[in-house]
C-alpha cells in the first residue's frame, strides 16, 4: 500500500511540474510579443455585427463576453460585474445585452449563450490568479466564483467552458464533495 501511495504522490508531482512548465512557456511566449491564438480578436469581430440602440429604458449595447468584460460592436470594453458573471455562469462567447440607464446604471442580461461543455479540474492559485487545472490546461476563473462557492485550493470543481473553441476562462458550476478515503466512490444518488 505504501508503494502505491508513493507512486501516486510522484505522479502528482510530475503532473504539477508539467503543468507549471506549460504555463511558464505560454507566459514567455506572451512576454516575447508572440501571442496565443487571439480569441479577443474573434470576440471583437463577432461583436461588430451586433447592435446598439436607444430605447425608453436607455442606451442598449449588445456585446460578447470575453471572460471578464463585454466587448461591444464599437470594440469598446464594458465592465461586467464579477458577481453577475459568476452567478450567471457566463463563459467567453456568451452574447450580452447592456442597458445603460439615464442615471448611469448598467444592467446586463445574457441573450445568447455560447455552446458549453463541462469538465472537472483542480483549483489552484498562482501569481495572484485562481485557475482550474484540467487535462493539462489552466483555465482562469473569477475570484467571485471562488468566494461564492467557498472553494479552496486543491478542491475538485466542475468547470463550464466553451465547447467549440479554446478559451483561457471558464465558469465554476460547482465544487465537488471531498472524498476522505481515496479508494471510496461518490454515491451521486445522495445528492
C-alpha positions as CSV (number, residue, x, y, z in Angstrom):
1,X,0.0,0.0,0.0
2,X,2.9,2.4,0.8
3,X,4.4,1.8,-2.7
4,X,1.1,2.7,-4.3
5,X,0.8,5.8,-2.2
6,X,4.4,6.9,-3.1
7,X,3.8,6.3,-6.8
8,X,0.6,8.4,-6.7
9,X,2.5,11.2,-4.9
10,X,5.2,11.0,-7.5
11,X,2.7,11.2,-10.4
12,X,1.0,14.2,-8.8
13,X,4.4,16.0,-8.6
14,X,5.2,15.1,-12.2
15,X,1.8,16.5,-13.4
16,X,2.2,19.7,-11.4
17,X,5.7,20.2,-12.8
18,X,4.5,19.6,-16.4
19,X,1.5,22.0,-15.9
20,X,3.8,24.7,-14.4
21,X,6.2,24.3,-17.4
22,X,3.3,24.7,-19.9
23,X,2.0,27.8,-18.1
24,X,5.6,29.3,-18.0
25,X,6.1,28.6,-21.7
26,X,2.8,30.3,-22.5
27,X,3.7,33.3,-20.4
28,X,7.2,33.5,-22.0
29,X,5.5,33.5,-25.5
30,X,3.2,36.3,-24.5
31,X,6.1,38.3,-22.9
32,X,8.2,38.0,-26.0
33,X,5.4,39.6,-28.1
34,X,4.2,36.3,-29.5
35,X,0.6,35.5,-29.0
36,X,-1.5,32.5,-28.4
37,X,-4.5,32.5,-30.8
38,X,-6.1,35.8,-30.1
39,X,-9.6,34.9,-29.0
40,X,-10.3,38.5,-28.1
41,X,-10.0,39.5,-31.8
42,X,-12.6,36.8,-32.6
43,X,-14.9,38.3,-30.0
44,X,-14.3,41.8,-31.4
45,X,-15.2,40.5,-34.8
46,X,-18.3,38.7,-33.5
47,X,-19.4,41.8,-31.5
48,X,-19.0,44.1,-34.6
49,X,-22.1,42.5,-36.1
50,X,-24.2,43.3,-33.0
51,X,-26.2,46.4,-32.5
52,X,-26.6,49.5,-30.4
53,X,-29.8,51.4,-30.0
54,X,-31.6,53.9,-27.9
55,X,-34.8,52.9,-26.1
56,X,-37.1,54.4,-23.4
57,X,-35.0,52.4,-20.8
58,X,-31.8,53.9,-22.0
59,X,-28.9,53.1,-24.4
60,X,-28.8,49.5,-25.5
61,X,-25.5,47.9,-26.4
62,X,-25.1,44.2,-27.3
63,X,-21.7,42.6,-27.0
64,X,-19.7,39.4,-26.4
65,X,-18.4,38.3,-23.0
66,X,-14.6,37.6,-23.1
67,X,-14.2,36.1,-19.6
68,X,-14.2,39.3,-17.6
69,X,-15.7,42.1,-19.7
70,X,-18.2,42.6,-22.6
71,X,-16.8,43.7,-25.9
72,X,-19.3,45.9,-27.8
73,X,-19.8,46.5,-31.5
74,X,-17.7,49.7,-31.2
75,X,-14.8,47.4,-29.9
76,X,-15.1,49.2,-26.5
77,X,-14.8,47.1,-23.4
78,X,-17.6,47.3,-20.9
79,X,-17.1,46.1,-17.3
80,X,-19.3,43.2,-16.3
81,X,-19.7,42.8,-12.5
82,X,-17.9,39.7,-11.4
83,X,-20.7,38.7,-9.1
84,X,-23.2,38.7,-12.1
85,X,-20.7,36.8,-14.3
86,X,-20.1,34.3,-11.6
87,X,-23.7,33.6,-10.5
88,X,-24.9,33.6,-14.2
89,X,-22.0,31.2,-15.1
90,X,-21.0,33.3,-18.1
91,X,-18.4,31.9,-20.3
92,X,-16.4,33.5,-23.2
93,X,-18.5,33.8,-26.3
94,X,-21.8,34.5,-24.5
95,X,-23.8,37.4,-26.0
96,X,-25.0,40.0,-23.6
97,X,-27.3,43.0,-23.8
98,X,-26.3,46.0,-21.7
99,X,-28.8,48.7,-20.9
100,X,-27.2,51.9,-19.8
101,X,-30.0,53.8,-18.0
102,X,-30.3,57.6,-17.9
103,X,-29.0,57.6,-14.3
104,X,-25.8,55.8,-15.5
105,X,-26.7,52.3,-14.2
106,X,-25.5,49.3,-16.1
107,X,-28.0,46.4,-16.4
108,X,-26.7,43.2,-18.1
109,X,-28.8,40.4,-19.5
110,X,-27.5,37.2,-21.2
111,X,-29.3,36.9,-24.6
112,X,-27.2,34.4,-26.5
113,X,-25.4,31.6,-24.5
114,X,-22.4,30.1,-26.2
115,X,-22.3,26.3,-26.6
116,X,-21.0,24.8,-23.4
117,X,-19.2,21.7,-22.1
118,X,-18.4,20.6,-18.6
119,X,-15.1,19.4,-17.4
120,X,-13.7,18.5,-13.9
121,X,-10.4,20.0,-12.7
122,X,-8.5,21.1,-9.6
123,X,-8.5,24.6,-8.2
124,X,-5.0,26.3,-8.0
125,X,-3.7,29.7,-7.2
126,X,-0.7,31.2,-8.8
127,X,0.6,34.7,-9.5
128,X,-2.5,36.3,-8.0
129,X,-4.9,34.4,-10.1
130,X,-7.1,31.4,-9.5
131,X,-7.0,28.7,-12.1
132,X,-8.7,25.3,-12.6
133,X,-6.2,22.7,-14.0
134,X,-7.7,20.0,-16.2
135,X,-6.3,17.9,-19.0
136,X,-3.0,19.9,-19.0
137,X,-4.7,23.2,-19.4
138,X,-5.2,26.0,-16.8
139,X,-8.4,28.0,-17.1
140,X,-8.7,31.3,-15.3
141,X,-11.8,31.7,-13.0
142,X,-13.2,34.8,-11.4
143,X,-12.5,35.4,-7.7
144,X,-16.2,36.0,-7.2
145,X,-16.8,32.3,-8.1
146,X,-14.3,31.2,-5.5
147,X,-15.9,33.2,-2.7
148,X,-19.5,32.3,-3.9
149,X,-18.8,28.6,-3.8
150,X,-16.4,28.8,-0.8
151,X,-13.9,26.9,-2.8
152,X,-10.3,26.2,-1.6
153,X,-7.1,25.5,-3.4
154,X,-7.0,21.7,-4.1
155,X,-10.8,21.4,-4.4
156,X,-12.1,19.4,-7.4
157,X,-14.6,21.6,-9.3
158,X,-16.9,21.3,-12.3
159,X,-16.0,23.9,-14.8
160,X,-18.1,25.2,-17.7
161,X,-16.0,26.2,-20.8
162,X,-16.9,27.0,-24.5
163,X,-17.5,23.7,-26.4
164,X,-16.4,24.9,-29.8
165,X,-13.2,27.0,-29.1
166,X,-10.2,27.2,-26.9
167,X,-10.5,29.7,-24.1
168,X,-8.4,31.0,-21.2
169,X,-11.5,31.4,-19.0
170,X,-14.1,29.1,-17.5
171,X,-17.0,29.4,-15.1
172,X,-17.2,27.3,-11.9
173,X,-20.5,25.3,-11.8
174,X,-19.9,23.6,-8.5
175,X,-17.4,22.3,-6.0
176,X,-17.3,18.5,-5.8
177,X,-17.5,16.9,-2.4
178,X,-14.2,15.8,-0.9
179,X,-13.6,12.1,-0.5
180,X,-11.9,11.1,2.8
181,X,-10.9,7.7,1.6
182,X,-9.1,7.7,-1.8
183,X,-10.5,4.3,-2.6
184,X,-14.1,5.3,-1.9
185,X,-16.5,6.2,-4.6
186,X,-19.0,9.0,-4.6
187,X,-22.7,7.9,-4.4
188,X,-24.3,10.6,-6.7
189,X,-27.7,9.4,-5.7
190,X,-27.3,11.0,-2.3
191,X,-27.3,14.5,-3.9
